[in-house]
Amino acid sequence: MDCRQCATPLDRPGDYCLVCHTANTEAVVLELGRDRATVSCIADESVVGQRTVTTTPEGDGSDEKSVVELRNFAGLVADEVRRKRPEEVYVTGDRDVIAAVRGQLHHEFFRVEGEDPVQRVLDRQGEPALDVVDAAPAEKLGGSHSTLIGGRSGQRVIHTVAGHPHVKKVIPGPIDAGGSSSPTGVRAKATRADTNGNVRVLIRDGSSVQENRVVTTAGDRELGEHVRDDLNEALRDAELQD
């Protein structure tokens, strides 16, 4: 493949051109399995390049050999993304691999689901991008209820949710102490998006439940569902969701 700006031959399809400093990939889709990753490059609403990275998992998943192997695998995938310098990175697959790759890149990851994630991203290429709210999590907290259940863990839930770039405001709701008891400590979950793209985050602590309204920049249910998936993934990564 040649650079679409200056026609310089690229080492790999979709690579960023170091001659004229032009990006030849607009979005990257990462399909991440534990032993195989597929990196698909999208530009001009079509796939311009695809590369597969493989590994052989070692150890039991927790020993040093396994940790090093996973880090090296994630590093190879991250290197492929850096070569492209995309505007957006979409990801699906194994949670441990996703977390390992995310830890080596500065890009925000967007979750994508479905049997054909590449096609799903292609279908979204004409849609307007979601606005980003550049504000500290504390500045996004509002509403008349200032009490949060769960102590520090409850505050961590709100901080995690409010830290998402497509969240405008988090409005804590009243506390219902009549629910069924949860034996696993503080747990949180983002519910299905409404027609305006907003969601609610339920925090459960023992028998108490608090419903918190989350205003997003999505604007409709479909885009709100993508934000919801991102929030639930962030809560799982923070060990605030099973």
Buried (B, 14 or more C-beta within 10 A) or exposed (E): BEBBEEEEEBEBBBBBBEEEEBBBBBBBBBBBEBEBBBBBBBBEEEBBBBBEBEBEEBEEEEEEEBBEBBEEBBBBBBEBBBBBBBEBBBBBBBEBBBBBBBEBBEBEBBBBEEEEBBEBBBEBBEEEEBEEBEBEBEEBBBEEEEEBBBEEBBBBBBBBBBBBBBBBBBBBBEBBEEBEEBEEEBBBBBBEBBEEBBBBBBBBBBEBBBBBBBBBBBBEBEBBBBBBBBBBBBBBBBEBBE
